[in-house]
Amino acid sequence: MPRTIIKTKAIVLRSRRMGETSRMATLFSEDVGKLKVTAKGARRVKSKFGSALDLMAEVHVVCYVRDTRDLQTLSECHLLHPPPSLGSDLERFSLANAALELIEGLTIEGEPNERLHACLRGVLHGLIEVEVDQVESLFWYYQLRVLDALGYSPELQQCVGCRRDLTDSWLWFSPAQGGSLCAACGRGVGMRIPRESLTFLTRLQSLRTYSKASLPPAPQRRGEIRTALNTFFDYHGSGRGSLRSLHFLESLRRDQSALKP
């Protein structure tokens, strides 16, 4: 049965034990999209793979692919960039994991998307570099770029119902309708959201590359933006956009809030 040899750059989305000595990994590659592979002998002390299959690592792989198999055979894997040094910062680490989960949940094997690969690579590097008050807005920017790369970009500048500019103080946001609705068109549809939050999202969406965008002024606005984006992903991803890492981070925030005097 014929097989294809693939050589490509990739990012490790998932890596876990398989049997006594091997590993199974999910990669998101630059040229062929998502790949599920087996790395035979990867857990041996003198394995040729070394630490190249660590989560979030950027690697160059050589892989034998058969169309009839769900798991492909990893022949070579060379480390290009180690996983980002996120240290003990739980917010950065959780958002980095959420970025991986998003790609794994919303893509299927064998469908290349160079823009998605670039988005993922960019957010993993960016989470190391940005200031603490920019971490979450960088992740929101990443979410918007992923939606755009997948063809699901939400309409944020005009009402999806009447196509008029959004000028009301309070508006509506509906994943089912594809974005924002004015007060007249949106009554009871989706979630009610202040224009301030949508204006911030519109500004992020318009950026060609991430730059320091000031966070919304109040914690309530941040919560609204999280909810709007997460429900949009959950709807358009048929539940696959729901991220365990974000649920963990939200529970951590609630615990920290409860401890405050």
N, C-alpha and C positions, 0 to 999 in steps of 0.2 A: 504494500500500500504506500503511495507516494507521500513524502513529507517535505515541508518547506523549512529552510533555515532562515531565521529572522535575527537580524542584528539591529538593536535600537537602544536609545536611552529610555530609562523608566524611573518611576518613583514607587517605593514599596508602600502599598496601602495596608497590607495585612501579612502577618507571618506567624505561623504556628507549627508545633511539632507534628510530625507524621511518622509513626512507627518508632523504632528504636534509634535510628541514626539520621533520618531525613527530615526535611521541612517542606511544608506547603506554603506558598506565598501567592498573594494577589498583587500584581504590578499594574501601574497605569503607564503605558508606553507612549512615546512621542509619535511613532509611526503606525502602530496597529491597535492602539487603544488598550482596553483592559485585557490582561492575560492572567490565567490561573496556572501556576506551574508547580512542579515537584523538583526539589533540589536534593538529589540522592547523596547521602553521606554528609549533609550540611551540618549536622550536629556532632560530627566527630571532632576530636581535639585538633587534628591537623587538616581540617577540611579546606579545600581550595577556595571555598566561598567566604571564609573568614566572617567578618561582621557586615558583609555587603547586603545581607538580607534583613538588617535591622529596620524597624518601622521608620518611615519617613526618609530613609536613605535614598540618594540619587545614584543610580547605577547605570552601567552599560552592560547589556545582556546579549548572550547568544542562546537562542532557543530553538528547539526542534518542534514544529507544529504540524499536527494532523487535524484536518477538519472534522474527523469523526470522534475526536477526543475532547472531553471537557477539561482535563488536566494535561498540560503540555510538559515537555521535559526541558529543564534548564540545564544547559551545557556549561556555560560560563557566565560569571557575574562579577564585574569589576566595579569597585567603589569609586564614584566620581566626587561626591560630596557626602560627608557623614550627616546623620540626622541633626536638625537644628539644636543648638545648645539652649534649651529652654529652662534648664536648672530646676528649681523648686517652685517656679511660678505656675500655679495651678490653672490660672485663667489662660495664659498663653498655651500651656500644654493641652488643656481641654479644647481650645479653639483649633489648635493644630490637628488634633485627633478628629474633631468635627469636620474639618476640611477634607480629610481622608475619607471619612464615612460618606460624605456627600457625593464624592466621585464614585466610590464603590457602589453606593445604592442607586445612583441615577444613570449608570452606564451599563452596557452589555458587552460581552467579549467580542473582539474583532471589529469594533467600530472606531476608527481613529478620529481624534479631535484635537488637533494641535493647540487650539486656543485653550481648551480645558487643561491640557498639560502645562501650558505656560501660566495659566491662572493658579494652578496648584503649586507650581514651583515658586511663583511670585509670593503667594501668601505665606508659605513656609519660611522663606527668607525674610519677608517683611515682619513676621511676628517676633523675630529676634531684634530687629532694628528700631521699631517704632517706640515712642514714649508710652508710659503706662496708660495715659489717658487717651491714647490713640488705638489701643489694641482691639477693642470691640468694633470701632468704626472701620478698621481695616478688614475685619471679618465680614462686616455687612457689605463692604465694597466687593469683596470676593464673592459673596453670595449673589450679588447683582450681576457680576461678570459671568458667573456660572450659568445663571438663567439666560443671559444674552447668548452665550455660546451654545446653549441647548435649544434656543428658539422660543423661550417662554418669558421673555423680558416683560415685566409688568408695565402698564401704562400709568405714569405718575404725573404727567403734566396737564392732561386733559381728562374730562369725564368720559369714561368709556360708553356711557349711555347717550348723551346729547352732544359730545365732542366740544363742549365749551371749556374755557379755562377754569381752573379750580380757584375760586375767589372766596368761598365761604369760610368762616372761622372753623367750623366743624364739618368734616367730610366723612365718606365711607370708603372702606377698602374691601374688595371682594375678590378672592382668588378665582371663584367660579366665573366672574365676569371679566377677569383679566387685568384688574387693577383698581384705579380710583374712580369714585363716583361723587358727583356733587350732592348737596343736601337734598335736592328735589328728586333726583333719579335714584338715590341710594337708600332711601328710608327703609330701615330694617334689613338691608342687604349686607351681609358680611359684618365687619367690625367698624364701629364709629371711631374716628381718629381725628385729632386736631390738624389743621393745615400745617402747623409748625413742624410736625413729624414728617409729613409727606414732602415738605419743602426740603428738609434735610436729606431724605432719601433721593429726591430728584437731583440734588446737587452731587451726591455720590455717584448716581447713575450716569451723570454727564461727564465725569472725569475719564480721560483716556488712560491715565496712569494715576495710581494713588498718590495723593498729596495730603498734607495735614489738614483735615477738615475738622472744625471744632465740634465737639460732642454736643448733643442737645442739652439745654441748660438744666433740666430736672430729671431725676431718676424715673419719674413717671413717663417721660417721653422715651427714654431708653427702653422701658418695658413695652411700650406700644410698638416701637420699631422692631424689637425682637419678635413679638407676636405676629405682626404683619408679615414679616419675611418667612418665619417658620411655618405659618399656616399656608402661605403661598406654595412653599416647597412641598408640604405635606399633601396638598391637594393635587398639584401637577405631577408629583412623583408617585401618586397612588399609595401613599403611606411610606414609600421608601426614602422620603426626605426627612423623616423624623429621626433625630440624631441622639443616640445615647449620651454622647459627650456633652451635648447642650443640656440634657436633662440633669446630668450630674452637676454641671456648673450652676444651673438654676437652683438646685437643692442646696449647694454650697453657699450661694448668695443669700438664700432664705435663712440658713443657719447663722451666717454672719450678721444678718440684720436682726435676728432674734437676740443675739448676744449684746447688741448695742444698748447702752443705758437709755 
